[in-house]
Amino acid sequence: MLMPKRTKFRKLHRGRRQGSAQRGSTLAFGPYGLQALEPCWMTSRQIEAARRAMTRHVRRGGQIWIRIFPDHAYTKKPAETRMGSGKGAPEGWRRW
């Protein structure tokens, strides 16, 4: 699974997903590419699943470049927990 070696802060604000990508939206390596059609948060598990599916499909016939990296931690509170009492513990990594 992809994750940063270390970060400055353990927990981050959620932020907003807005606008279209200015960089990384053109093909740089090879004639084919995979593009998201709408903004979304992609977790490291989703990126890994896509990488495995592409690797399985091309077999030994091609190379794959992954140009996104999950560098934001997301948190989750335990199930059946009352409101309040702070932010949950870091659950995983995602990219937006």
Legacy VTK file of the C-alpha trace (Angstrom):
# vtk DataFile Version 3.0
C-alpha trace
ASCII
DATASET POLYDATA
POINTS 96 float
0.000 0.000 0.000
1.224 3.515 -0.762
1.766 5.901 2.147
4.181 8.715 2.964
7.264 7.975 5.049
6.356 10.743 7.475
4.129 13.813 7.649
4.240 17.072 9.521
0.851 16.521 11.202
-1.028 13.308 12.059
-4.528 14.634 11.348
-5.547 17.041 8.575
-8.589 19.148 7.792
-10.914 17.604 5.230
-10.650 20.435 2.673
-12.654 20.877 -0.518
-12.561 19.139 -3.870
-12.949 21.852 -6.474
-11.820 22.743 -9.977
-10.193 20.634 -12.632
-6.601 19.422 -12.663
-4.101 21.757 -14.301
-1.077 19.482 -13.997
-0.868 15.747 -14.580
-3.877 15.760 -16.920
-1.927 15.105 -20.131
-0.352 11.868 -21.310
3.375 11.875 -20.671
4.290 8.187 -21.007
2.852 6.094 -23.826
-0.310 6.360 -25.931
-2.887 5.225 -23.322
-4.055 6.552 -19.984
-6.678 6.170 -17.275
-8.555 9.331 -16.266
-11.082 10.054 -13.517
-14.244 11.646 -14.912
-15.338 13.276 -11.669
-13.571 14.496 -8.522
-13.222 11.940 -5.761
-11.092 10.908 -2.818
-8.974 7.939 -3.850
-7.691 5.766 -1.042
-4.407 3.896 -1.170
-6.398 0.638 -1.347
-8.228 1.816 -4.486
-4.961 2.865 -6.137
-3.425 -0.516 -5.298
-6.477 -2.389 -6.645
-6.295 -0.423 -9.923
-2.568 -1.119 -10.201
-3.105 -4.862 -9.700
-5.918 -4.972 -12.273
-3.829 -3.104 -14.869
-0.773 -5.273 -14.215
-2.870 -8.415 -14.603
-4.359 -7.135 -17.854
-1.114 -6.108 -19.596
0.749 -9.168 -18.290
4.382 -8.684 -19.345
3.512 -6.481 -22.305
3.785 -2.993 -20.849
4.814 -0.593 -18.157
2.521 1.267 -15.761
3.154 4.730 -14.302
1.031 5.804 -11.357
1.053 9.591 -11.134
-0.986 10.081 -7.966
0.102 9.500 -4.394
-2.074 9.235 -1.254
-0.505 11.885 0.975
-3.444 12.908 3.211
-4.434 10.874 6.262
-8.141 10.389 6.932
-9.650 9.585 10.318
-12.553 7.493 11.492
-14.308 7.303 14.831
-15.182 3.891 16.271
-18.630 2.447 15.573
-21.448 3.278 18.024
-19.579 6.205 19.558
-21.398 9.262 20.876
-20.961 12.665 19.262
-18.153 14.921 20.407
-15.016 13.889 22.286
-12.613 14.955 19.538
-11.523 13.676 16.187
-11.077 9.982 15.446
-7.854 8.072 15.007
-6.074 8.004 11.611
-7.582 5.226 9.487
-5.706 5.318 6.189
-4.314 7.464 3.379
-6.013 9.079 0.412
-5.504 11.589 -2.373
-7.908 14.308 -3.440
LINES 1 97
96 0 1 2 3 4 5 6 7 8 9 10 11 12 13 14 15 16 17 18 19 20 21 22 23 24 25 26 27 28 29 30 31 32 33 34 35 36 37 38 39 40 41 42 43 44 45 46 47 48 49 50 51 52 53 54 55 56 57 58 59 60 61 62 63 64 65 66 67 68 69 70 71 72 73 74 75 76 77 78 79 80 81 82 83 84 85 86 87 88 89 90 91 92 93 94 95
